[in-house]
């Protein structure tokens, strides 16, 4: 990615709260990630999500897949994350999703409000709490979420039939929304919704507060996504990120 290309997508990202960046990963890197996620399948247990005996998701991905932890600090991802969050940014969570006909799902309009932490410490503005795969998760304040960024790396071509991510541009500027406000925003701006159609090796870069949804897939092909979340600051009041790997220059 050259500097001019980066400048153009950064302007779109700042305005819309998301951008699609193509050709982030090479075919060899994609193949390595496919192998790394398949290895996770062989170590079934807490954090590996199954439906009808078929794996469709993995939590705690950075611990389970060292290749993906290394990827999070690779030059290909640093050149995307660092201009947004600064050279001190670090990955704080990794997830994996695989949408197929037999492991299908759809999601209504929502925001990503939850972060993963090492242990529960009650703090102003944080809550409610949940426990997922033995890891403490908590809803974070809007100002913290607004200073985070998510990379969704696609390991397969994602077309209209794949149940792609749908987003509402500029909705990240509205802060945290309750269910009624989400419905009102979607009703008012639904015609602006964008389907994120991404080639294998490409990425959706987005703010967690951006309203997004997805429909069920209608194809037998995989829609595999490595989901990485980044931040650039410590948590307050004794809270610690579950993961902390620095993204350097």
URPETA-V402591 format. One record per backbone hydrogen bond with DSSP energy under -0.5 kcal/mol. CO is the residue of the C=O (numbers start at 1). NH is the residue of the N-H. Records with the same first field share a line. If there is no record, write none. Layout:
CO=NH ; NH
This chain:
2=6
3=7
4=8
5=9
6=10
7=11
8=12
9=13
10=14
11=15
12=16
13=17
16=170
17=207
19=21 ; 205
20=22
21=203
26=30
27=31
28=32
29=33
30=34
31=35
32=36
33=37
34=38
35=39
36=40
37=41
38=42
39=42 ; 43
40=43
45=48
47=49 ; 59
49=56 ; 57
51=54
54=51
56=98
57=49
58=96
60=63 ; 64
61=65
65=68 ; 69
66=70
67=71
68=72
69=73
70=73
71=74
74=77 ; 78
75=79
77=80 ; 81
78=82
81=84 ; 85
82=86
86=89
89=247
90=231
91=245
92=243
93=229
94=61
95=227
96=58
97=225
98=100
99=223
103=100
107=214
110=212
111=113
113=140
115=138
116=242
117=136
123=126
128=139
130=137
132=135
135=132
136=117
137=130
138=115
139=127
141=145
142=146
144=147
145=148 ; 208
149=230
150=206
151=153 ; 228
152=204
153=226
154=201
157=159
158=198
159=162
160=163
161=218
164=215
165=196
166=213
167=169 ; 194
168=171
170=173
171=174
172=175
178=182
179=183
180=184
181=185
182=186
183=187
184=188
185=189
186=190
189=192
190=193
194=167 ; 196
195=197
196=198
198=158
199=202
201=24 ; 25
202=154
203=21 ; 205
204=152 ; 206
205=19
206=150
207=210
208=112
211=168
212=110
213=166
214=107
223=99
224=155 ; 156
225=97 ; 227
226=153 ; 228
227=95
228=151
229=92 ; 93
230=149
231=90
236=239
240=118
245=91
246=248
